[in-house]
Amino acid sequence: MDVLLYFSRRCLHPRHHQASCIFTAVNQFQDPKITVAPKPRQPHSPKILKVALLGEPNAGKSTLTNVLVGRKVVPVCRKPQTTRERSSGIITFGSTQIVLVDSPGTLSRDIRRKYYMSKALATGPRDCATDADLLAVLVDVGNKRTRDHLSEEILEILHEFDTIPSVLVLNKVDVIRKEILLDLIDKLTDNYQETKPTIKLKEPTIKLAPKKKSYIIVDESIKNADNSLKKQSVRKNGGWKNFKEVFMISARTGDGVDMLQEYLVSQAKPGNWQYNMKQLTSLSPSRFVEEIIREKLLGHLPHDLPYILKQSNLFWHLSDNGTLRIHQSIDCRRNGQMSIVIGPRGKVIRTISEEAKADLEEAFGCPVELLVKVRLRK
């Protein structure tokens, strides 16, 4: 049994036509499987910094990536493992390019089995660290269960790649008191500070996104930390002494993000760009569509159902009038699953499709006609 739901193009506000596309090459629309545009044109004296964003599931890595880039380039959902594979958000300031590698959250074997995830998800964060110039460890300080220690998986990565500079980014600082934050910093940096770190207000020196008050915790003892920690000791203590800086941010409100952004720009080293100046994501258009629709499935379907659905692009065509036509299938294993995905009178899949359509029009900067086919997997 197949169910077809078709949503015709609605009238767009003029701003939709003026919006820039997160993809830069015309051939990416003609062949949506193309991951990157042609070789980027290099500016005079180019600089680059590849940042691996590490953290437990739902720490806010994807939200931070979108805030730093200024556009939605990776999906965001409260359910764990919204990010399934390595993808990058790209920021360009003058001759400097920052590549933010958003990896799947670190997770145990039991969690992988629970959510039907491949073994590749477990190695994703480590693979990201391999090519990175900077490791940024994100901690959700609003999560009482995980906020006072770094996971064993994160600590092992930090120990294995201890020659790569690392910074600690405390996210959601707007939900807890300052004294709790300072105590958490002591624990997450392995109680290395002899005194409480000072909070220093610092204004950005380069032109960035809209300014907000930005705080950075500065402590020279962190910068001069001894790099000779043994792996056994790292696992036992639950903190890392070698963080170069500690940032306090709220990815949701944007507070503190401009200070982090300025720091990333300052750490860039001479090197050729990997992407074109206007390209904002490393995902191919077809993969981006799948990920956006999957984000909506995670947000609207119960329990573990989104993790066992199979998605695929069936049709992709950019018409002469500039409308992008996309057909996507969602394959279910059982009739009961189909009923849940479709919902009463098609309400659930209609909501999913309408929300996905809006995001896709914003991302592609053109009208989108989205057809979603829900079917029983044979």
DRENKOLDO-525165 format. One record per residue (C-alpha): residue number from 1; x, y, z; residue in one letter. Coordinates in pm, 1 decimal, m for minus. Example, Ala and Ser with C-alpha at 12.3 -4.5 7.8 and 13.67 -1.06 7.14 Angstrom:
2
+-----+----------+----------+----------+------+
! pos !        x !        y !        z ! code !
+-----+----------+----------+----------+------+
!   1 !   1230.0 !   m450.0 !    780.0 !    a !
!   2 !   1367.0 !   m106.0 !    714.0 !    s !
+-----+----------+----------+----------+------+
This chain:
378
+-----+----------+----------+----------+------+
! pos !        x !        y !        z ! code !
+-----+----------+----------+----------+------+
!   1 !      0.0 !      0.0 !      0.0 !    m !
!   2 !    133.4 !    341.3 !    m97.8 !    d !
!   3 !     10.9 !    677.9 !     19.8 !    v !
!   4 !     93.0 !    984.3 !   m187.1 !    l !
!   5 !     78.4 !   1329.1 !    m36.4 !    l !
!   6 !    140.4 !   1620.9 !   m268.3 !    y !
!   7 !    185.6 !   1982.6 !   m166.5 !    f !
!   8 !    161.9 !   2236.7 !   m445.2 !    s !
!   9 !    373.3 !   2548.5 !   m445.7 !    r !
!  10 !    226.5 !   2829.0 !   m238.0 !    r !
!  11 !    278.3 !   3200.5 !   m301.1 !    c !
!  12 !    609.8 !   3302.9 !   m155.0 !    l !
!  13 !    693.3 !   3619.7 !     27.8 !    h !
!  14 !    945.9 !   3820.8 !   m178.0 !    p !
!  15 !   1218.8 !   3750.4 !     74.7 !    r !
!  16 !   1215.0 !   3383.5 !    m24.4 !    h !
!  17 !   1319.1 !   3476.3 !   m376.3 !    h !
!  18 !   1594.1 !   3700.7 !   m246.6 !    q !
!  19 !   1733.3 !   3448.0 !      0.0 !    a !
!  20 !   2074.4 !   3310.0 !    m84.3 !    s !
!  21 !   2119.1 !   2937.4 !   m133.0 !    c !
!  22 !   2342.4 !   2736.6 !     99.8 !    i !
!  23 !   2475.6 !   2557.6 !   m210.1 !    f !
!  24 !   2681.6 !   2750.0 !   m462.4 !    t !
!  25 !   2702.4 !   2547.3 !   m783.8 !    a !
!  26 !   2429.9 !   2512.0 !  m1045.3 !    v !
!  27 !   2540.4 !   2155.6 !  m1112.7 !    n !
!  28 !   2452.2 !   2066.4 !   m754.0 !    q !
!  29 !   2088.4 !   2130.1 !   m844.6 !    f !
!  30 !   2115.0 !   1936.3 !  m1168.3 !    q !
!  31 !   2286.5 !   1645.1 !   m990.3 !    d !
!  32 !   2183.1 !   1659.8 !   m623.1 !    p !
!  33 !   2433.0 !   1391.5 !   m525.0 !    k !
!  34 !   2725.2 !   1624.9 !   m589.3 !    i !
!  35 !   2872.3 !   1700.0 !   m247.3 !    t !
!  36 !   3081.8 !   2006.2 !   m318.2 !    v !
!  37 !   3104.6 !   2279.1 !   m575.8 !    a !
!  38 !   3406.6 !   2299.3 !   m809.4 !    p !
!  39 !   3748.1 !   2377.5 !   m668.0 !    k !
!  40 !   3724.3 !   2700.5 !   m466.1 !    p !
!  41 !   3889.4 !   3017.6 !   m582.5 !    r !
!  42 !   4162.8 !   3104.8 !   m333.6 !    q !
!  43 !   4190.5 !   3457.9 !   m192.6 !    p !
!  44 !   4518.3 !   3634.4 !   m129.9 !    h !
!  45 !   4688.6 !   3481.4 !    177.2 !    s !
!  46 !   4407.0 !   3237.1 !    263.9 !    p !
!  47 !   4368.0 !   3099.9 !    616.2 !    k !
!  48 !   4170.4 !   2801.2 !    740.1 !    i !
!  49 !   4072.8 !   2634.9 !   1066.1 !    l !
!  50 !   3905.6 !   2293.0 !   1089.1 !    k !
!  51 !   3713.8 !   2257.2 !   1415.0 !    v !
!  52 !   3583.0 !   1922.8 !   1540.0 !    a !
!  53 !   3274.2 !   1972.0 !   1756.6 !    l !
!  54 !   3265.0 !   1695.7 !   2017.9 !    l !
!  55 !   3010.2 !   1622.1 !   2285.5 !    g !
!  56 !   2741.8 !   1388.9 !   2407.3 !    e !
!  57 !   2409.6 !   1362.0 !   2221.6 !    p !
!  58 !   2193.7 !   1675.6 !   2259.0 !    n !
!  59 !   2481.8 !   1885.6 !   2390.5 !    a !
!  60 !   2393.1 !   2149.5 !   2130.9 !    g !
!  61 !   2657.4 !   2088.1 !   1861.9 !    k !
!  62 !   2417.3 !   2119.7 !   1569.6 !    s !
!  63 !   2245.3 !   2425.4 !   1717.6 !    t !
!  64 !   2582.0 !   2592.7 !   1770.4 !    l !
!  65 !   2685.4 !   2512.6 !   1412.9 !    t !
!  66 !   2370.1 !   2675.5 !   1276.7 !    n !
!  67 !   2413.9 !   2983.2 !   1498.0 !    v !
!  68 !   2778.5 !   3028.5 !   1397.9 !    l !
!  69 !   2703.0 !   2984.3 !   1027.1 !    v !
!  70 !   2396.2 !   3206.6 !   1050.3 !    g !
!  71 !   2174.7 !   2963.0 !    856.3 !    r !
!  72 !   2024.4 !   2621.5 !    916.9 !    k !
!  73 !   2278.9 !   2385.1 !    763.7 !    v !
!  74 !   2238.6 !   2083.3 !    994.3 !    v !
!  75 !   1918.1 !   1936.0 !   1142.2 !    p !
!  76 !   1830.5 !   1993.2 !   1507.2 !    v !
!  77 !   1605.7 !   1780.9 !   1728.7 !    c !
!  78 !   1576.3 !   1697.4 !   2097.4 !    r !
!  79 !   1590.7 !   1325.1 !   2030.2 !    k !
!  80 !   1939.2 !   1169.9 !   2044.9 !    p !
!  81 !   2149.3 !   1113.9 !   1734.2 !    q !
!  82 !   1982.2 !   1363.1 !   1503.4 !    t !
!  83 !   2327.9 !   1389.5 !   1344.3 !    t !
!  84 !   2407.7 !   1050.5 !   1190.5 !    r !
!  85 !   2714.1 !   1131.2 !    987.2 !    e !
!  86 !   2994.4 !   1378.8 !    959.0 !    r !
!  87 !   2892.1 !   1709.4 !    806.4 !    s !
!  88 !   3043.5 !   2055.3 !    805.0 !    s !
!  89 !   2916.5 !   2408.2 !    838.9 !    g !
!  90 !   3135.6 !   2666.2 !    665.0 !    i !
!  91 !   3197.9 !   3024.3 !    775.6 !    i !
!  92 !   3402.8 !   3271.2 !    572.5 !    t !
!  93 !   3539.6 !   3601.2 !    705.3 !    f !
!  94 !   3749.6 !   3788.9 !    451.9 !    g !
!  95 !   4038.6 !   3556.8 !    365.7 !    s !
!  96 !   3966.7 !   3322.6 !    658.9 !    t !
!  97 !   3754.3 !   3008.7 !    636.1 !    q !
!  98 !   3628.7 !   2816.2 !    940.4 !    i !
!  99 !   3507.7 !   2459.9 !    884.3 !    v !
! 100 !   3287.5 !   2335.1 !   1168.6 !    l !
! 101 !   3271.8 !   1956.7 !   1162.3 !    v !
! 102 !   2952.2 !   1846.3 !   1338.9 !    d !
! 103 !   2995.8 !   1484.2 !   1440.9 !    s !
! 104 !   2745.4 !   1237.2 !   1588.2 !    p !
! 105 !   2738.4 !   1252.9 !   1967.3 !    g !
! 106 !   2954.0 !   1004.4 !   2154.1 !    t !
! 107 !   2753.9 !    700.7 !   2263.2 !    l !
! 108 !   2794.4 !    354.6 !   2405.8 !    s !
! 109 !   2731.0 !     20.9 !   2234.1 !    r !
! 110 !   2404.6 !    m27.9 !   2426.4 !    d !
! 111 !   2268.5 !    304.9 !   2303.2 !    i !
! 112 !   2365.2 !    218.6 !   1945.4 !    r !
! 113 !   2169.0 !   m105.3 !   1968.7 !    r !
! 114 !   1867.9 !     68.0 !   2123.8 !    k !
! 115 !   1837.9 !    317.5 !   1840.1 !    y !
! 116 !   1936.4 !     79.4 !   1555.0 !    y !
! 117 !   2256.3 !    269.8 !   1482.0 !    m !
! 118 !   2560.2 !    151.1 !   1292.3 !    s !
! 119 !   2904.9 !    103.1 !   1439.4 !    k !
! 120 !   3022.6 !    390.7 !   1220.4 !    a !
! 121 !   2841.7 !    631.6 !   1453.6 !    l !
! 122 !   3074.3 !    531.9 !   1734.7 !    a !
! 123 !   3385.8 !    614.8 !   1532.6 !    t !
! 124 !   3243.2 !    938.4 !   1388.3 !    g !
! 125 !   3375.5 !   1173.1 !   1659.7 !    p !
! 126 !   3720.2 !   1014.6 !   1650.5 !    r !
! 127 !   3733.8 !   1039.9 !   1271.6 !    d !
! 128 !   3647.0 !   1411.2 !   1296.6 !    c !
! 129 !   3930.8 !   1468.8 !   1541.0 !    a !
! 130 !   4181.9 !   1308.7 !   1305.4 !    t !
! 131 !   4167.0 !   1594.6 !   1054.1 !    d !
! 132 !   4098.6 !   1879.1 !   1299.0 !    a !
! 133 !   4310.4 !   2180.6 !   1386.5 !    d !
! 134 !   4106.8 !   2244.6 !   1702.1 !    l !
! 135 !   3885.9 !   2027.6 !   1924.0 !    l !
! 136 !   3583.8 !   2203.0 !   2076.1 !    a !
! 137 !   3417.7 !   1998.1 !   2350.2 !    v !
! 138 !   3057.8 !   2101.3 !   2411.6 !    l !
! 139 !   2896.9 !   2032.2 !   2749.4 !    v !
! 140 !   2528.4 !   2087.4 !   2824.5 !    d !
! 141 !   2541.5 !   2241.8 !   3172.6 !    v !
! 142 !   2163.8 !   2213.7 !   3197.7 !    g !
! 143 !   2190.5 !   1834.0 !   3204.0 !    n !
! 144 !   2250.0 !   1739.4 !   3567.4 !    k !
! 145 !   2335.2 !   1381.8 !   3474.6 !    r !
! 146 !   2630.1 !   1461.8 !   3247.1 !    t !
! 147 !   2740.0 !   1819.0 !   3318.5 !    r !
! 148 !   2999.0 !   1751.9 !   3592.9 !    d !
! 149 !   3220.8 !   1513.5 !   3395.7 !    h !
! 150 !   3339.5 !   1436.7 !   3044.7 !    l !
! 151 !   3237.0 !   1101.2 !   2903.8 !    s !
! 152 !   3494.6 !    826.8 !   2876.4 !    e !
! 153 !   3463.7 !    839.7 !   2497.3 !    e !
! 154 !   3540.8 !   1213.9 !   2489.5 !    i !
! 155 !   3832.8 !   1175.0 !   2729.4 !    l !
! 156 !   3982.5 !    898.4 !   2518.7 !    e !
! 157 !   3966.5 !   1119.9 !   2210.0 !    i !
! 158 !   4127.7 !   1410.0 !   2397.2 !    l !
! 159 !   4402.7 !   1181.1 !   2520.9 !    h !
! 160 !   4461.7 !   1021.3 !   2180.1 !    e !
! 161 !   4483.1 !   1360.4 !   2007.8 !    f !
! 162 !   4645.9 !   1554.9 !   2290.3 !    d !
! 163 !   4874.0 !   1738.6 !   2045.4 !    t !
! 164 !   4569.5 !   1912.5 !   1892.8 !    i !
! 165 !   4460.8 !   2224.0 !   2087.4 !    p !
! 166 !   4125.7 !   2191.1 !   2262.5 !    s !
! 167 !   3873.3 !   2428.0 !   2415.5 !    v !
! 168 !   3581.1 !   2368.3 !   2650.4 !    l !
! 169 !   3245.6 !   2520.9 !   2555.2 !    v !
! 170 !   2979.9 !   2528.2 !   2826.6 !    l !
! 171 !   2639.8 !   2550.3 !   2660.4 !    n !
! 172 !   2304.5 !   2660.1 !   2808.0 !    k !
! 173 !   2471.0 !   2873.7 !   3075.4 !    v !
! 174 !   2154.6 !   3084.0 !   3088.4 !    d !
! 175 !   1975.7 !   2811.5 !   3285.5 !    v !
! 176 !   2207.7 !   2775.9 !   3588.6 !    i !
! 177 !   2365.5 !   3001.1 !   3852.6 !    r !
! 178 !   2717.4 !   3143.4 !   3820.4 !    k !
! 179 !   2850.3 !   2964.2 !   4130.5 !    e !
! 180 !   2743.9 !   2629.0 !   3985.5 !    i !
! 181 !   2923.0 !   2715.7 !   3661.7 !    l !
! 182 !   3249.2 !   2785.2 !   3840.8 !    l !
! 183 !   3225.3 !   2455.2 !   4026.5 !    d !
! 184 !   3161.0 !   2271.8 !   3698.6 !    l !
! 185 !   3464.6 !   2435.7 !   3540.3 !    i !
! 186 !   3681.1 !   2303.7 !   3823.7 !    d !
! 187 !   3551.6 !   1951.7 !   3766.2 !    k !
! 188 !   3564.5 !   1957.0 !   3386.4 !    l !
! 189 !   3921.0 !   2089.1 !   3388.1 !    t !
! 190 !   4016.7 !   1822.8 !   3643.2 !    d !
! 191 !   4033.9 !   2071.3 !   3933.9 !    n !
! 192 !   4350.9 !   2208.4 !   3783.1 !    y !
! 193 !   4293.9 !   2572.7 !   3874.8 !    q !
! 194 !   4445.3 !   2671.7 !   4206.8 !    e !
! 195 !   4201.5 !   2961.1 !   4232.0 !    t !
! 196 !   3859.8 !   3035.4 !   4090.6 !    k !
! 197 !   3885.0 !   3157.7 !   3728.8 !    p !
! 198 !   3800.9 !   3517.9 !   3660.6 !    t !
! 199 !   3525.2 !   3626.9 !   3427.1 !    i !
! 200 !   3640.6 !   3887.8 !   3182.9 !    k !
! 201 !   3411.7 !   4092.9 !   2959.8 !    l !
! 202 !   3567.3 !   4139.7 !   2620.9 !    k !
! 203 !   3427.8 !   4313.8 !   2314.0 !    e !
! 204 !   3487.4 !   4157.9 !   1969.9 !    p !
! 205 !   3750.6 !   4328.5 !   1758.5 !    t !
! 206 !   3618.0 !   4209.4 !   1423.0 !    i !
! 207 !   3279.3 !   4259.5 !   1266.5 !    k !
! 208 !   3060.8 !   3959.9 !   1338.6 !    l !
! 209 !   2690.1 !   3879.3 !   1379.1 !    a !
! 210 !   2472.9 !   4106.1 !   1604.1 !    p !
! 211 !   2667.1 !   4177.3 !   1921.9 !    k !
! 212 !   2568.7 !   4031.0 !   2255.0 !    k !
! 213 !   2747.6 !   4032.4 !   2589.2 !    k !
! 214 !   3022.0 !   3773.7 !   2562.1 !    s !
! 215 !   3215.5 !   3619.1 !   2843.4 !    y !
! 216 !   3528.6 !   3413.7 !   2827.5 !    i !
! 217 !   3688.6 !   3249.2 !   3126.9 !    i !
! 218 !   4059.1 !   3314.6 !   3118.4 !    v !
! 219 !   4306.3 !   3119.2 !   3323.3 !    d !
! 220 !   4670.8 !   3096.2 !   3227.5 !    e !
! 221 !   4713.3 !   2772.2 !   3419.5 !    s !
! 222 !   4484.6 !   2603.2 !   3164.2 !    i !
! 223 !   4701.3 !   2721.3 !   2876.5 !    k !
! 224 !   5017.0 !   2593.0 !   3045.1 !    n !
! 225 !   4869.2 !   2258.2 !   3146.5 !    a !
! 226 !   5096.7 !   1955.1 !   3140.9 !    d !
! 227 !   5027.6 !   1730.9 !   2839.0 !    n !
! 228 !   5159.7 !   1413.8 !   3005.6 !    s !
! 229 !   4834.1 !   1282.7 !   3156.3 !    l !
! 230 !   4802.8 !    908.5 !   3134.7 !    k !
! 231 !   4491.7 !    750.6 !   2988.0 !    k !
! 232 !   4413.1 !    569.2 !   3311.8 !    q !
! 233 !   4418.7 !    893.3 !   3509.0 !    s !
! 234 !   4204.7 !   1069.7 !   3250.6 !    v !
! 235 !   3931.9 !    807.3 !   3279.8 !    r !
! 236 !   3936.4 !    821.8 !   3658.0 !    k !
! 237 !   3912.6 !   1197.5 !   3704.2 !    n !
! 238 !   3649.6 !   1281.1 !   3442.6 !    g !
! 239 !   3810.0 !   1614.1 !   3349.5 !    g !
! 240 !   4078.4 !   1741.8 !   3112.6 !    w !
! 241 !   4361.1 !   1972.2 !   3220.9 !    k !
! 242 !   4473.7 !   2078.1 !   2876.2 !    n !
! 243 !   4188.2 !   2300.7 !   2760.2 !    f !
! 244 !   4333.4 !   2622.0 !   2618.0 !    k !
! 245 !   4021.3 !   2826.5 !   2685.4 !    e !
! 246 !   3682.2 !   2783.7 !   2848.7 !    v !
! 247 !   3383.1 !   2956.8 !   2690.4 !    f !
! 248 !   3037.4 !   3011.5 !   2836.3 !    m !
! 249 !   2761.2 !   3036.8 !   2577.4 !    i !
! 250 !   2395.2 !   2982.6 !   2507.6 !    s !
! 251 !   2357.1 !   2846.1 !   2155.4 !    a !
! 252 !   1981.3 !   2897.8 !   2185.6 !    r !
! 253 !   1996.8 !   3273.0 !   2255.1 !    t !
! 254 !   2333.9 !   3341.8 !   2091.8 !    g !
! 255 !   2489.5 !   3483.0 !   2409.5 !    d !
! 256 !   2866.2 !   3438.6 !   2412.6 !    g !
! 257 !   2876.7 !   3293.7 !   2061.1 !    v !
! 258 !   3043.6 !   3600.5 !   1909.6 !    d !
! 259 !   3337.5 !   3564.4 !   2149.4 !    m !
! 260 !   3379.4 !   3199.9 !   2047.0 !    l !
! 261 !   3353.9 !   3299.9 !   1682.2 !    q !
! 262 !   3621.8 !   3563.9 !   1721.8 !    e !
! 263 !   3850.0 !   3313.6 !   1891.1 !    y !
! 264 !   3807.7 !   3064.5 !   1604.9 !    l !
! 265 !   3899.6 !   3329.5 !   1349.6 !    v !
! 266 !   4209.2 !   3422.1 !   1551.4 !    s !
! 267 !   4326.1 !   3058.3 !   1553.7 !    q !
! 268 !   4314.6 !   3010.1 !   1176.7 !    a !
! 269 !   4646.7 !   2926.4 !   1009.3 !    k !
! 270 !   4771.5 !   2987.9 !    654.9 !    p !
! 271 !   4623.8 !   2728.6 !    422.0 !    g !
! 272 !   4400.7 !   2684.9 !    118.0 !    n !
! 273 !   4024.8 !   2698.2 !    149.8 !    w !
! 274 !   3830.5 !   2374.3 !    114.0 !    q !
! 275 !   3504.3 !   2533.0 !     m0.6 !    y !
! 276 !   3379.4 !   2822.1 !   m210.2 !    n !
! 277 !   3322.4 !   3151.4 !    m34.8 !    m !
! 278 !   2941.5 !   3131.4 !    m43.2 !    k !
! 279 !   2907.8 !   2760.9 !     33.5 !    q !
! 280 !   2769.4 !   2698.0 !    381.5 !    l !
! 281 !   2750.0 !   2318.6 !    409.4 !    t !
! 282 !   2943.8 !   2012.7 !    298.3 !    s !
! 283 !   2627.4 !   1805.0 !    252.9 !    l !
! 284 !   2503.3 !   1730.0 !    m96.9 !    s !
! 285 !   2157.9 !   1872.3 !   m176.0 !    p !
! 286 !   1997.6 !   1526.1 !   m176.9 !    s !
! 287 !   2149.3 !   1436.4 !    157.9 !    r !
! 288 !   2043.8 !   1772.2 !    299.1 !    f !
! 289 !   1682.6 !   1703.9 !    194.5 !    v !
! 290 !   1691.0 !   1362.7 !    360.6 !    e !
! 291 !   1832.8 !   1506.2 !    681.1 !    e !
! 292 !   1575.6 !   1786.8 !    699.3 !    i !
! 293 !   1286.5 !   1544.7 !    650.4 !    i !
! 294 !   1441.4 !   1309.8 !    904.2 !    r !
! 295 !   1457.5 !   1595.8 !   1154.9 !    e !
! 296 !   1080.3 !   1637.1 !   1115.9 !    k !
! 297 !   1024.4 !   1261.8 !   1152.4 !    l !
! 298 !   1218.8 !   1267.3 !   1478.5 !    l !
! 299 !   1019.5 !   1563.5 !   1601.0 !    g !
! 300 !    672.7 !   1427.5 !   1524.1 !    h !
! 301 !    692.5 !   1048.4 !   1550.7 !    l !
! 302 !    696.0 !    859.6 !   1882.7 !    p !
! 303 !    964.8 !    653.7 !   2048.9 !    h !
! 304 !   1213.3 !    469.9 !   1825.5 !    d !
! 305 !   1004.5 !    466.8 !   1506.6 !    l !
! 306 !   1205.2 !    737.3 !   1319.3 !    p !
! 307 !   1525.2 !    536.0 !   1359.8 !    y !
! 308 !   1394.8 !    233.7 !   1167.9 !    i !
! 309 !   1234.2 !    416.7 !    874.5 !    l !
! 310 !   1419.9 !    417.5 !    544.6 !    k !
! 311 !   1432.0 !    732.9 !    332.0 !    q !
! 312 !   1534.9 !    783.9 !    m28.2 !    s !
! 313 !   1509.4 !   1049.1 !   m297.4 !    n !
! 314 !   1301.5 !    928.9 !   m592.9 !    l !
! 315 !   1294.6 !   1236.0 !   m815.5 !    f !
! 316 !   1474.4 !   1569.0 !   m838.8 !    w !
! 317 !   1419.3 !   1833.7 !  m1103.0 !    h !
! 318 !   1479.7 !   2207.0 !  m1129.5 !    l !
! 319 !   1218.7 !   2342.5 !  m1369.0 !    s !
! 320 !   1265.0 !   2631.0 !  m1609.3 !    d !
! 321 !   1061.7 !   2862.3 !  m1385.6 !    n !
! 322 !   1300.9 !   2804.0 !  m1096.6 !    g !
! 323 !   1082.1 !   2565.3 !   m897.0 !    t !
! 324 !   1263.0 !   2270.6 !   m741.6 !    l !
! 325 !   1055.7 !   1950.6 !   m752.4 !    r !
! 326 !   1151.7 !   1680.0 !   m504.6 !    i !
! 327 !    994.6 !   1335.7 !   m453.9 !    h !
! 328 !   1096.3 !   1150.4 !   m138.4 !    q !
! 329 !    992.9 !    806.2 !    m12.3 !    s !
! 330 !    956.8 !    691.8 !    347.2 !    i !
! 331 !    956.8 !    311.8 !    371.0 !    d !
! 332 !    797.4 !    135.9 !    669.3 !    c !
! 333 !    840.4 !   m222.2 !    783.3 !    r !
! 334 !    480.0 !   m282.6 !    892.7 !    r !
! 335 !    131.3 !   m149.0 !    824.3 !    n !
! 336 !    106.1 !    m26.9 !   1181.5 !    g !
! 337 !    411.3 !    191.2 !   1131.0 !    q !
! 338 !    259.2 !    333.1 !    812.3 !    m !
! 339 !    m53.6 !    430.2 !   1002.2 !    s !
! 340 !    150.4 !    617.3 !   1262.5 !    i !
! 341 !    360.8 !    799.1 !   1002.3 !    v !
! 342 !     53.7 !    905.7 !    805.3 !    i !
! 343 !   m156.4 !    990.2 !   1110.3 !    g !
! 344 !   m533.3 !   1049.3 !   1128.0 !    p !
! 345 !   m648.8 !   1180.3 !    788.6 !    r !
! 346 !   m284.2 !   1232.9 !    692.4 !    g !
! 347 !   m229.1 !   1496.9 !    961.0 !    k !
! 348 !    113.4 !   1377.8 !   1079.2 !    v !
! 349 !    280.9 !   1337.2 !    740.1 !    i !
! 350 !    121.2 !   1661.3 !    622.1 !    r !
! 351 !    276.0 !   1852.1 !    913.7 !    t !
! 352 !    612.7 !   1685.8 !    854.1 !    i !
! 353 !    605.0 !   1772.5 !    484.8 !    s !
! 354 !    494.0 !   2132.7 !    533.6 !    e !
! 355 !    767.6 !   2200.7 !    790.0 !    e !
! 356 !   1029.9 !   2033.9 !    570.9 !    a !
! 357 !    912.7 !   2231.2 !    267.5 !    k !
! 358 !    954.1 !   2560.6 !    453.8 !    a !
! 359 !   1309.1 !   2472.4 !    560.4 !    d !
! 360 !   1401.9 !   2359.8 !    210.9 !    l !
! 361 !   1273.0 !   2679.4 !     50.4 !    e !
! 362 !   1477.2 !   2879.7 !    298.7 !    e !
! 363 !   1787.8 !   2671.1 !    230.8 !    a !
! 364 !   1762.6 !   2658.9 !   m149.8 !    f !
! 365 !   1632.2 !   3012.0 !   m192.9 !    g !
! 366 !   1366.5 !   2903.3 !   m442.9 !    c !
! 367 !   1012.1 !   2761.7 !   m450.9 !    p !
! 368 !    995.7 !   2391.1 !   m364.7 !    v !
! 369 !    729.6 !   2135.9 !   m455.6 !    e !
! 370 !    767.1 !   1840.7 !   m221.6 !    l !
! 371 !    597.9 !   1506.7 !   m272.9 !    l !
! 372 !    629.8 !   1248.5 !      3.1 !    v !
! 373 !    547.4 !    885.1 !    m62.3 !    k !
! 374 !    485.9 !    662.9 !    241.0 !    v !
! 375 !    503.7 !    296.6 !    149.5 !    r !
! 376 !    542.5 !    m51.6 !    289.4 !    l !
! 377 !    891.8 !   m189.4 !    246.4 !    r !
! 378 !    893.9 !   m513.6 !     48.4 !    k !
+-----+----------+----------+----------+------+
